[in-house]
Amino acid sequence: MIQEKYEQWLNHPAMDADLKEELANMTPEQKHDAFYTDAEFGTAGMRGLLGAGTNRLNVYTIRKATTGFAKYLNKIAEHPTVAISYDNRFKSTDFSVESAKVLAAYGIESYVFESLRSTPELSYAVRYLNCTGGIMVTASHNPKEYNGYKVYDSTGCQMIPEMVQGVIDEIKALGDELIDSPVLTKEQEALIHRIGADVDEPYIREVMGIALNPDLDKRDFKVVYTPQHGTSIMSLRPLFERMGYDVTYVEEQCTFDPAFGATKIPNPEDPRAYELAIEYGEKVGADIAISTDPDGDRLGVVVNQNGKWILMTGNQTGAVLLEYVYSQMKEKGLMPAHPVMFNTVVTSDLGEAVARNYGVETEKTLTGFKYIGSKIHRYEQTGEKDFVFGYEESYGYLVKPFVRDKDANQSTVLICEAANFYKKQGKTLVDVLDELYDKYGTYDESQQSISLPGEEGKLKIQAMLKNLRENVPADVAGCKVVRWEDFKTAKRYENGKEEDIVGFDRSDVLKYFLADGSWIAVRPSGTEPKCKIYYCIKGANKADVAEKRKNYYAAMAELTK
């Protein structure tokens, strides 16, 4: 089967020259990895290595995915329309153009940004233009060798699994067909529209409107910012200027370089992403340095803590933002009647403790912001609850729901305001975090990734999860497992009793709750060849959680061999 697919691609008469050359030079191992499976939709859309083959991202897999999407949209809407955006990666422009052409061939109008724009602005554009769906071409924070493709529904939310399944069914019905670039009639070409400032301006105004203290004096507060060669510079430069912030840009990383030449890694979770920003920060005496990822949906912040630069985790930043937002909403009488905050089953418990203190309910979802966006829409329809924040541990936050995905542009405006607000009280964001620890207990949140690429790695990850399911540990490093949850079977086990977990889609996630108030979760990545282990460790102080972390890491290393 692999050889047949390979030869079909190699001998295809219209095969792109660069892909044909790659195919001709493939080793047997490369051929196997490129064709043993098809690129699939995961927690954040379809993401993979660029290159030739069914298990790669290229014009053929993009056209096939868009054909499936077009057929699906034509089934659910009479005159569907689609907004399309893309980031700075290799082939992103080509993939967006090909997507628009395929849609036009199926009679579907598209609104394509004239140049790269962020994921949250794409989500906004879907809503603002009343589109039936959206396409975002991006691989987020992955290395330069990757690209990806995300699909959105009419609410501006990434499609949830039951909707994506409709697209997948259409894709599967196409079989092994290789789809060439369609030749459009003039009428079809007229279905492709270019957008830019007409959407930028209302989006920027909405982002400015999230400020809780817009008139706060911004003198003596300095920010360093890097977009990691990506999209958020398009929105944040005008936002910073209009809101009056003193910002120093890491200009080397403000170019739209698909090779990410001026950064060690474009991932805000990684300390290496901030090395150049910290150099700038030390030169100008900045209070904080902010990094957004290439598609502009995630944000990270390093804080100048008495001359030492401290990277806050996504969980820590989320907890501090909740404290700021809820304290200000309460003080200004802005808290709604039935407030609810959303985060995920692998997000720290600290944010929930903060929310509870302000009378805000917490609802958890599976990993993937589409689940948060879906809940926002549901409660908007029913009026039962009022959304007042959503976030994931992976550095993604949403303040206001005019966007239905993570929004680093909103997050940046809010984190700057919070840092400035607390500076006027003689505190940094790290000081605020320490105050939360004093009040709610000390938390240490971290993540381990076990990288296992290729088909063999995929099988190893499956075997690892199977073993953990069938051989549930009685304890982890001597601390008793008092409860465990399996989101694949939707079952919870405690004190010898089994009960159903309701309100969640099925997902290959295991979560162990320990007697000391800590928990550990294990899940395969939905976008990379990795198995991730999440830790939320609770203790008496920082020394206590650091010791527990060392012991739990060692224990989990044994359990996941």
Backbone torsions as a table, in degrees:
resi	resn	phi	psi	omega
1	MET	NA	-43.7	179.8
2	ILE	-62.7	-45.1	-179.6
3	GLN	-63.6	-38.4	179.6
4	GLU	-63.7	-45.4	178.4
5	LYS	-62.4	-43.0	-179.7
6	TYR	-58.8	-47.0	-178.1
7	GLU	-68.2	-33.9	176.5
8	GLN	-60.4	-43.3	179.2
9	TRP	-70.0	-47.5	-176.4
10	LEU	-60.2	-37.4	-174.8
11	ASN	-97.8	5.2	179.3
12	HIS	-64.5	126.6	-172.5
13	PRO	-63.5	-26.4	-178.0
14	ALA	-106.5	17.3	-178.3
15	MET	-59.1	133.6	178.2
16	ASP	-56.9	141.7	-174.0
17	ALA	-59.9	-42.2	-177.7
18	ASP	-67.6	-37.2	177.5
19	LEU	-70.0	-38.4	179.2
20	LYS	-62.5	-40.4	178.1
21	GLU	-65.0	-41.8	177.8
22	GLU	-61.7	-43.9	179.5
23	LEU	-60.9	-43.1	-176.8
24	ALA	-64.6	-25.3	-176.3
25	ASN	-104.2	10.8	-178.0
26	MET	-70.5	137.6	169.9
27	THR	-78.1	164.8	176.6
28	PRO	-56.3	-38.0	179.7
29	GLU	-67.6	-42.9	178.9
30	GLN	-65.0	-39.2	179.0
31	LYS	-62.0	-44.5	-179.5
32	HIS	-61.1	-47.3	-177.1
33	ASP	-68.1	-30.2	-178.1
34	ALA	-77.6	-21.3	-172.9
35	PHE	-128.1	-0.7	-174.5
36	TYR	-70.5	-19.5	178.4
37	THR	-150.7	176.6	176.0
38	ASP	-103.7	148.3	173.2
39	ALA	-58.0	133.5	-173.0
40	GLU	-122.4	159.8	174.6
41	PHE	-80.7	127.1	177.8
42	GLY	-115.7	-149.1	-176.0
43	THR	-66.0	-25.5	-179.8
44	ALA	-130.1	49.7	177.4
45	GLY	84.1	-157.2	-179.5
46	MET	-99.1	124.3	-176.9
47	ARG	-141.6	139.2	-179.6
48	GLY	-173.8	178.7	177.6
49	LEU	-66.9	144.7	172.9
50	LEU	-75.7	144.1	177.5
51	GLY	147.8	-174.3	-178.4
52	ALA	-85.0	143.7	175.6
53	GLY	124.0	162.0	-178.7
54	THR	-72.1	-21.5	179.3
55	ASN	-98.9	25.1	-179.3
56	ARG	-130.1	166.1	172.7
57	LEU	-97.4	121.7	179.8
58	ASN	-157.3	176.6	-175.2
59	VAL	-61.4	-28.5	-178.5
60	TYR	-75.6	-43.0	178.0
61	THR	-70.5	-31.9	176.6
62	ILE	-68.9	-44.9	178.6
63	ARG	-62.3	-39.1	-179.8
64	LYS	-65.5	-44.0	178.2
65	ALA	-62.3	-41.7	-178.9
66	THR	-70.2	-33.7	175.1
67	THR	-62.0	-44.7	176.4
68	GLY	-61.0	-42.3	178.9
69	PHE	-63.5	-43.4	-179.7
70	ALA	-62.0	-45.3	179.8
71	LYS	-63.4	-39.5	178.0
72	TYR	-63.9	-46.6	-178.3
73	LEU	-63.5	-38.8	179.6
74	ASN	-67.3	-20.4	176.8
75	LYS	-81.0	-33.1	-173.4
76	ILE	-97.8	-11.3	-177.9
77	ALA	-142.3	149.3	-178.0
78	GLU	-75.6	-43.0	179.0
79	HIS	-133.8	74.5	-175.5
80	PRO	-68.6	150.7	174.6
81	THR	-133.5	153.5	-174.3
82	VAL	-138.3	134.3	171.0
83	ALA	-94.6	142.4	-176.4
84	ILE	-132.7	132.9	173.7
85	SER	-138.0	173.6	-175.0
86	TYR	-160.9	160.0	-179.6
87	ASP	-104.9	-158.9	-171.1
88	ASN	-89.1	4.1	-170.2
89	ARG	-73.0	163.5	173.8
90	PHE	-56.6	132.7	175.7
91	LYS	75.2	-1.5	-177.5
92	SER	-59.8	-44.2	179.6
93	THR	-63.8	-45.0	179.4
94	ASP	-59.5	-43.8	-177.1
95	PHE	-66.3	-36.1	179.0
96	SER	-69.7	-39.8	178.5
97	VAL	-64.4	-45.7	179.8
98	GLU	-63.9	-36.6	177.8
99	SER	-62.6	-44.5	179.6
100	ALA	-63.4	-39.0	-179.7
101	LYS	-67.0	-42.0	178.0
102	VAL	-62.7	-44.9	178.1
103	LEU	-59.0	-44.1	-179.9
104	ALA	-61.7	-36.4	178.7
105	ALA	-63.4	-23.8	177.4
106	TYR	-100.8	15.8	174.8
107	GLY	77.1	20.0	-175.6
108	ILE	-105.1	126.6	176.1
109	GLU	-71.9	143.9	175.1
110	SER	-132.3	153.5	178.5
111	TYR	-122.4	102.9	-171.0
112	VAL	-105.2	127.5	178.1
113	PHE	-62.1	140.5	-175.7
114	GLU	-67.6	-24.6	173.4
115	SER	-150.5	178.6	-172.5
116	LEU	-58.8	142.1	176.3
117	ARG	-141.3	161.1	-173.6
118	SER	-76.2	160.3	174.5
119	THR	-55.4	-48.3	-179.9
120	PRO	-62.4	-33.5	177.5
121	GLU	-70.3	-31.7	173.5
122	LEU	-62.4	-44.9	177.3
123	SER	-58.8	-43.2	178.1
124	TYR	-63.1	-42.3	-177.6
125	ALA	-61.7	-39.5	177.8
126	VAL	-56.5	-45.1	-178.3
127	ARG	-72.1	-45.4	-175.0
128	TYR	-64.3	-37.5	-177.7
129	LEU	-94.4	4.9	179.9
130	ASN	54.7	45.0	-179.7
131	CYS	-80.7	161.1	176.6
132	THR	-80.5	-26.5	-177.9
133	GLY	-162.7	-177.5	-179.9
134	GLY	-149.8	156.6	175.4
135	ILE	-130.8	129.7	173.6
136	MET	-121.4	121.2	178.9
137	VAL	-95.1	107.9	-176.8
138	THR	-167.4	153.9	169.0
139	ALA	-118.1	23.5	174.8
140	SER	53.8	-119.2	-173.5
141	HIS	-97.2	5.0	-177.5
142	ASN	-64.1	162.1	178.1
143	PRO	-59.9	168.4	-172.7
144	LYS	-62.0	-21.3	-177.8
145	GLU	-74.4	-6.1	-174.7
146	TYR	-105.9	157.7	162.4
147	ASN	-147.1	177.5	-176.2
148	GLY	-160.1	179.8	-170.6
149	TYR	-153.6	116.3	-179.2
150	LYS	-117.1	141.5	179.7
151	VAL	-115.8	144.6	-174.1
152	TYR	-123.5	153.0	176.3
153	ASP	-94.3	-172.7	-174.0
154	SER	-70.5	-13.4	177.9
155	THR	-88.9	-2.5	-176.2
156	GLY	83.9	13.4	-179.7
157	CYS	-101.8	141.6	172.2
158	GLN	-56.0	139.8	-176.9
159	MET	-60.7	132.2	175.9
160	ILE	-77.0	163.2	-170.6
161	PRO	-51.5	-42.7	-177.1
162	GLU	-65.8	-29.6	176.3
163	MET	-77.0	-44.2	178.6
164	VAL	-59.1	-34.9	-179.8
165	GLN	-60.1	-34.9	176.1
166	GLY	-61.5	-39.7	177.0
167	VAL	-68.4	-44.6	-179.5
168	ILE	-60.0	-40.7	179.0
169	ASP	-60.7	-40.2	178.1
170	GLU	-67.1	-38.1	178.9
171	ILE	-65.1	-44.7	-179.4
172	LYS	-62.3	-34.2	-179.7
173	ALA	-65.1	-18.0	179.3
174	LEU	-78.0	-14.4	-179.6
175	GLY	65.5	-140.6	-177.7
176	ASP	-94.7	17.7	-177.0
177	GLU	-59.3	134.6	173.4
178	LEU	-99.2	119.5	-172.8
179	ILE	-98.7	119.6	178.9
180	ASP	-82.8	163.6	179.5
181	SER	-62.3	124.8	-176.4
182	PRO	-68.7	144.1	173.4
183	VAL	-93.6	114.7	-171.4
184	LEU	-93.1	147.2	170.2
185	THR	-76.8	169.4	177.2
186	LYS	-61.4	-38.0	178.6
187	GLU	-63.9	-39.7	178.2
188	GLN	-69.9	-40.2	177.9
189	GLU	-59.8	-33.4	-179.3
190	ALA	-69.5	-11.2	178.1
191	LEU	-79.9	-10.6	-178.5
192	ILE	-99.0	117.8	-177.6
193	HIS	-113.5	147.7	176.0
194	ARG	-101.1	138.0	177.8
195	ILE	-128.3	160.1	-179.6
196	GLY	-167.9	-105.0	-176.2
197	ALA	-60.7	-26.6	-179.5
198	ASP	-65.9	-22.3	174.3
199	VAL	-102.9	-34.4	179.4
200	ASP	-54.5	-48.5	-171.7
201	GLU	-63.2	-50.5	178.3
202	PRO	-64.6	-33.2	177.7
203	TYR	-64.9	-45.7	180.0
204	ILE	-61.6	-40.4	178.2
205	ARG	-62.7	-40.4	178.1
206	GLU	-63.1	-42.8	-179.9
207	VAL	-64.4	-41.8	177.3
208	MET	-59.5	-31.3	-176.3
209	GLY	-72.4	-7.3	-179.8
210	ILE	-79.9	-13.0	-175.7
211	ALA	-59.0	133.8	177.6
212	LEU	-92.3	-26.4	177.2
213	ASN	-133.9	67.4	-173.4
214	PRO	-63.7	-23.0	-176.7
215	ASP	-94.7	9.0	178.9
216	LEU	-58.9	132.7	179.6
217	ASP	-61.7	123.7	-175.5
218	LYS	-101.6	5.0	175.8
219	ARG	-69.7	149.4	179.0
220	ASP	65.7	25.4	173.8
221	PHE	-132.7	121.9	-172.8
222	LYS	-123.2	138.8	-178.0
223	VAL	-124.1	141.4	166.6
224	VAL	-109.9	137.9	-177.1
225	TYR	-134.4	137.0	171.4
226	THR	-131.2	132.3	174.7
227	PRO	-90.4	4.8	-179.0
228	GLN	54.0	43.6	179.0
229	HIS	70.7	9.5	-169.6
230	GLY	-108.4	-156.3	-161.7
231	THR	-82.7	-28.8	-169.8
232	SER	-65.3	-18.2	176.9
233	ILE	-59.3	-28.1	-179.2
234	MET	-63.1	-33.4	179.3
235	SER	-99.4	-38.2	-170.4
236	LEU	-75.9	-30.6	177.4
237	ARG	-61.3	-50.8	176.6
238	PRO	-65.8	-32.3	178.1
239	LEU	-64.6	-47.5	178.7
240	PHE	-59.2	-43.7	-177.8
241	GLU	-64.3	-46.0	-177.2
242	ARG	-69.7	-31.6	-177.2
243	MET	-89.3	-4.7	170.9
244	GLY	83.2	22.8	179.3
245	TYR	-82.3	145.5	174.7
246	ASP	-87.6	100.4	-172.9
247	VAL	-119.7	133.2	170.9
248	THR	-105.8	124.3	-177.6
249	TYR	-93.4	140.3	172.2
250	VAL	-80.0	85.8	-168.6
251	GLU	-59.4	-34.6	179.3
252	GLU	-59.0	-28.1	-177.3
253	GLN	-102.2	11.2	177.2
254	CYS	-97.1	-0.5	174.7
255	THR	-83.7	152.0	-178.1
256	PHE	-89.2	62.9	-174.9
257	ASP	-86.0	114.2	-179.6
258	PRO	-68.6	-17.0	178.6
259	ALA	-89.8	-2.2	-179.5
260	PHE	51.0	47.3	-171.0
261	GLY	-65.5	-24.3	-175.5
262	ALA	-104.5	10.6	177.8
263	THR	-132.2	147.2	178.9
264	LYS	-73.8	-32.4	178.4
265	ILE	-160.7	133.3	-175.7
266	PRO	-88.6	35.0	-174.6
267	ASN	-114.7	113.7	-178.5
268	PRO	-61.6	-13.8	177.0
269	GLU	-77.1	-16.5	-173.2
270	ASP	-101.0	126.5	-179.8
271	PRO	-55.8	-27.7	-179.1
272	ARG	-65.2	-21.4	-179.9
273	ALA	-67.3	-16.3	-172.4
274	TYR	-106.4	1.9	-172.1
275	GLU	-58.5	-48.2	-179.2
276	LEU	-70.7	-38.2	178.8
277	ALA	-61.8	-39.8	179.2
278	ILE	-67.1	-37.6	175.7
279	GLU	-58.0	-46.5	177.0
280	TYR	-61.4	-43.9	-178.2
281	GLY	-59.6	-40.2	179.4
282	GLU	-68.5	-35.9	-179.8
283	LYS	-66.8	-40.4	-174.0
284	VAL	-99.8	-3.8	-178.8
285	GLY	70.1	43.7	-176.9
286	ALA	-72.7	155.0	176.4
287	ASP	-85.9	-38.6	178.4
288	ILE	-142.6	158.4	171.2
289	ALA	-127.8	132.2	-174.4
290	ILE	-116.5	138.7	172.5
291	SER	-124.7	131.6	169.5
292	THR	-107.2	153.1	-179.3
293	ASP	-81.3	171.0	-170.5
294	PRO	-57.2	-34.9	180.0
295	ASP	-95.4	5.8	168.8
296	GLY	72.6	25.4	176.9
297	ASP	-105.5	-12.3	-178.1
298	ARG	-125.9	150.5	-176.7
299	LEU	-133.1	142.8	170.2
300	GLY	-130.7	154.1	-178.3
301	VAL	-137.1	135.5	169.6
302	VAL	-109.9	139.9	-172.9
303	VAL	-113.0	133.2	175.1
304	ASN	-79.2	98.7	-177.2
305	GLN	-103.7	89.5	-179.7
306	ASN	55.8	43.2	176.8
307	GLY	90.8	-8.4	177.6
308	LYS	-108.1	129.8	-176.9
309	TRP	-90.5	121.4	-175.1
310	ILE	-117.0	121.5	176.3
311	LEU	-82.2	120.5	176.0
312	MET	-83.7	140.5	177.4
313	THR	-74.2	168.1	176.9
314	GLY	-61.1	-38.3	177.8
315	ASN	-65.3	-43.3	-179.3
316	GLN	-65.3	-45.3	178.5
317	THR	-61.6	-41.8	178.4
318	GLY	-60.0	-44.0	-179.2
319	ALA	-64.6	-42.0	179.8
320	VAL	-67.1	-40.6	176.9
321	LEU	-63.3	-39.3	177.2
322	LEU	-61.8	-44.2	179.0
323	GLU	-59.5	-44.6	-179.5
324	TYR	-66.1	-50.8	-176.3
325	VAL	-61.4	-48.7	-174.4
326	TYR	-71.6	-35.9	177.9
327	SER	-64.9	-39.7	-179.7
328	GLN	-73.8	-38.3	176.7
329	MET	-62.3	-41.8	179.7
330	LYS	-65.4	-45.4	-178.2
331	GLU	-63.4	-35.6	-175.7
332	LYS	-94.7	3.1	179.7
333	GLY	69.4	31.8	-176.4
334	LEU	-100.6	-4.5	-177.0
335	MET	-69.8	125.9	-178.9
336	PRO	-72.6	176.5	-173.6
337	ALA	-69.3	-38.1	-175.2
338	HIS	-130.2	68.0	-173.8
339	PRO	-71.6	140.7	176.5
340	VAL	-139.0	139.5	176.3
341	MET	-114.7	141.4	179.7
342	PHE	-113.3	133.8	164.2
343	ASN	-144.7	-170.4	-169.4
344	THR	-110.4	171.2	-178.4
345	VAL	-69.5	-11.1	176.2
346	VAL	-111.8	18.0	176.4
347	THR	-95.5	143.6	-177.3
348	SER	-54.9	152.4	177.1
349	ASP	-77.0	-12.1	-177.0
350	LEU	-61.7	-43.5	179.6
351	GLY	-60.9	-37.7	178.2
352	GLU	-64.3	-38.1	177.7
353	ALA	-64.1	-41.6	177.6
354	VAL	-62.5	-46.9	-178.9
355	ALA	-60.5	-43.8	-178.8
356	ARG	-59.5	-38.8	-179.5
357	ASN	-60.5	-29.0	-179.4
358	TYR	-101.7	12.7	177.8
359	GLY	75.3	23.1	-179.6
360	VAL	-101.5	127.3	178.0
361	GLU	-75.6	147.5	175.3
362	THR	-113.6	131.2	171.3
363	GLU	-119.9	134.7	-178.4
364	LYS	-101.1	151.2	177.8
365	THR	-129.9	171.8	169.1
366	LEU	-69.1	165.8	177.3
367	THR	-64.7	137.5	-176.5
368	GLY	121.4	117.0	-173.2
369	PHE	-67.1	-13.3	177.0
370	LYS	-60.1	-30.7	-180.0
371	TYR	-71.3	-36.3	176.0
372	ILE	-67.7	-45.4	178.3
373	GLY	-59.6	-38.0	179.5
374	SER	-66.1	-39.8	177.9
375	LYS	-66.6	-39.0	177.2
376	ILE	-57.5	-46.9	-178.7
377	HIS	-63.0	-42.6	-177.8
378	ARG	-61.1	-46.8	-178.6
379	TYR	-73.2	-25.1	174.1
380	GLU	-65.2	-36.6	179.4
381	GLN	-74.1	-41.3	-174.9
382	THR	-86.8	-26.0	-177.6
383	GLY	74.7	8.2	-178.2
384	GLU	-65.2	-42.5	-173.3
385	LYS	-137.2	159.4	-176.0
386	ASP	-116.4	119.3	-179.0
387	PHE	-66.2	130.1	178.0
388	VAL	-134.9	20.2	170.9
389	PHE	153.7	148.4	173.7
390	GLY	-146.2	140.7	179.3
391	TYR	-160.1	160.0	174.9
392	GLU	-121.6	157.7	178.5
393	GLU	-64.5	-20.8	-175.4
394	SER	-84.9	36.6	169.7
395	TYR	70.8	26.4	179.2
396	GLY	-116.1	129.2	-174.4
397	TYR	-136.2	148.7	173.2
398	LEU	-133.5	125.0	-177.3
399	VAL	-94.1	-54.7	-178.7
400	LYS	-120.7	141.2	-170.4
401	PRO	-86.3	23.9	169.9
402	PHE	-70.5	-11.8	168.0
403	VAL	-116.0	148.7	-180.0
404	ARG	-119.2	32.1	174.9
405	ASP	-144.0	172.4	174.9
406	LYS	-55.5	143.6	-175.7
407	ASP	-137.1	99.8	179.6
408	ALA	-70.3	-21.3	178.0
409	ASN	-71.0	-47.3	173.5
410	GLN	-60.0	-45.5	-176.2
411	SER	-61.7	-38.6	-179.8
412	THR	-64.6	-45.3	177.8
413	VAL	-58.5	-42.4	-176.8
414	LEU	-72.4	-40.7	-178.1
415	ILE	-68.7	-34.9	175.8
416	CYS	-64.4	-45.1	-179.5
417	GLU	-63.4	-43.7	-179.7
418	ALA	-63.6	-44.8	-179.3
419	ALA	-63.3	-40.2	177.9
420	ASN	-66.7	-42.4	179.2
421	PHE	-59.0	-48.7	-177.2
422	TYR	-73.8	-28.8	176.9
423	LYS	-60.9	-36.6	179.5
424	LYS	-69.2	-12.7	173.6
425	GLN	-100.7	7.3	179.3
426	GLY	79.5	22.3	-176.7
427	LYS	-127.2	152.9	170.8
428	THR	-100.8	173.7	175.6
429	LEU	-63.0	-33.1	177.4
430	VAL	-68.0	-37.5	176.0
431	ASP	-61.4	-41.5	179.0
432	VAL	-63.5	-41.5	177.5
433	LEU	-60.4	-44.3	179.0
434	ASP	-62.2	-35.3	176.5
435	GLU	-64.6	-37.6	176.8
436	LEU	-65.2	-38.8	176.8
437	TYR	-62.8	-42.3	178.9
438	ASP	-60.9	-33.8	-175.4
439	LYS	-85.5	-39.5	-170.8
440	TYR	-114.4	-3.2	-174.1
441	GLY	103.9	153.2	-178.0
442	THR	-85.3	132.6	179.4
443	TYR	-119.6	143.3	173.5
444	ASP	-127.3	113.2	-178.6
445	GLU	-112.4	132.2	-179.7
446	SER	-153.2	176.9	-175.9
447	GLN	-147.1	138.6	172.0
448	GLN	-113.6	145.0	176.3
449	SER	-122.8	129.9	175.3
450	ILE	-105.4	108.0	-176.1
451	SER	-86.5	124.3	-179.4
452	LEU	-140.6	82.6	-174.4
453	PRO	-74.6	163.1	174.2
454	GLY	78.4	-179.6	-178.7
455	GLU	-63.2	-41.7	179.6
456	GLU	-61.4	-41.0	179.3
457	GLY	-65.2	-40.1	178.8
458	LYS	-60.3	-42.6	179.2
459	LEU	-66.7	-37.5	178.5
460	LYS	-64.8	-40.8	178.6
461	ILE	-63.7	-43.7	177.7
462	GLN	-60.1	-41.7	179.6
463	ALA	-66.3	-37.3	179.3
464	MET	-61.9	-48.1	179.1
465	LEU	-64.9	-38.4	178.2
466	LYS	-61.1	-44.3	-180.0
467	ASN	-64.6	-41.2	179.3
468	LEU	-66.1	-30.9	177.5
469	ARG	-71.3	-44.0	-174.3
470	GLU	-82.0	-20.3	-179.5
471	ASN	-127.8	69.4	-176.6
472	VAL	-65.2	125.9	-179.4
473	PRO	-66.8	137.8	176.5
474	ALA	-73.3	-28.5	178.6
475	ASP	-152.2	164.3	173.1
476	VAL	-124.5	114.8	-177.4
477	ALA	53.3	38.3	176.6
478	GLY	86.6	-5.3	178.6
479	CYS	-98.2	123.4	-171.5
480	LYS	-62.9	137.1	170.5
481	VAL	-82.3	110.0	-174.5
482	VAL	-93.0	-17.4	179.5
483	ARG	-160.6	148.2	172.5
484	TRP	-143.6	150.8	-176.4
485	GLU	-125.7	140.0	178.4
486	ASP	-123.3	106.9	-176.3
487	PHE	-81.5	-5.4	174.9
488	LYS	-80.4	-36.8	177.0
489	THR	-100.0	-5.2	-177.8
490	ALA	57.8	46.4	-179.7
491	LYS	-126.2	145.9	175.1
492	ARG	-120.6	137.5	-177.0
493	TYR	-124.7	126.1	-179.5
494	GLU	-156.0	132.3	178.6
495	ASN	52.5	40.6	178.1
496	GLY	75.7	4.1	-178.7
497	LYS	-108.9	148.1	178.2
498	GLU	-115.1	135.5	175.1
499	GLU	-140.8	160.7	-178.5
500	ASP	-79.3	143.0	168.5
501	ILE	-93.7	119.9	-175.8
502	VAL	-108.2	155.3	174.7
503	GLY	86.8	11.3	-179.2
504	PHE	-128.8	144.9	167.2
505	ASP	-70.7	161.0	177.1
506	ARG	-73.0	138.0	-179.9
507	SER	-154.9	146.6	-176.3
508	ASP	-78.4	72.3	-177.6
509	VAL	-130.7	133.2	173.6
510	LEU	-117.7	140.8	-179.3
511	LYS	-138.1	124.6	-179.5
512	TYR	-110.3	127.3	178.9
513	PHE	-102.2	130.5	-174.9
514	LEU	-103.5	160.0	-174.7
515	ALA	-64.2	-22.5	-177.5
516	ASP	-88.9	7.1	-179.3
517	GLY	92.5	-0.2	176.8
518	SER	-87.3	166.2	169.4
519	TRP	-146.0	158.7	179.2
520	ILE	-134.6	131.9	179.9
521	ALA	-123.3	148.0	-179.9
522	VAL	-129.1	129.9	176.7
523	ARG	-154.1	143.3	171.4
524	PRO	-69.9	143.8	175.3
525	SER	-65.2	142.6	176.5
526	GLY	-86.9	-3.6	-175.4
527	THR	-132.1	-10.6	-176.9
528	GLU	-137.2	159.1	179.0
529	PRO	-78.6	66.6	-175.2
530	LYS	-139.5	154.8	165.6
531	CYS	-111.9	129.9	-175.6
532	LYS	-107.7	138.9	175.1
533	ILE	-117.5	121.9	-177.8
534	TYR	-105.9	137.8	179.4
535	TYR	-122.4	131.3	167.3
536	CYS	-123.7	100.6	-172.6
537	ILE	-106.1	126.6	-179.6
538	LYS	-111.3	136.2	-179.2
539	GLY	-153.8	-176.1	-175.7
540	ALA	-76.2	-31.8	-177.1
541	ASN	-161.3	-178.1	-175.9
542	LYS	-67.1	-35.8	178.3
543	ALA	-66.3	-38.6	-179.8
544	ASP	-64.7	-47.5	-177.8
545	VAL	-70.4	-30.3	178.0
546	ALA	-65.8	-40.9	177.7
547	GLU	-66.3	-43.7	178.0
548	LYS	-61.9	-40.6	-179.5
549	ARG	-58.7	-46.1	179.9
550	LYS	-59.0	-45.2	-177.4
551	ASN	-69.3	-40.6	-179.1
552	TYR	-69.0	-37.9	177.0
553	TYR	-59.4	-46.4	-178.6
554	ALA	-63.4	-41.3	-179.5
555	ALA	-65.9	-42.6	-179.1
556	MET	-70.2	-29.5	175.4
557	ALA	-61.5	-37.9	177.2
558	GLU	-70.7	-41.4	-176.3
559	LEU	-71.0	-21.4	-177.0
560	THR	-109.8	19.2	178.6
561	LYS	-62.6	NA	NA
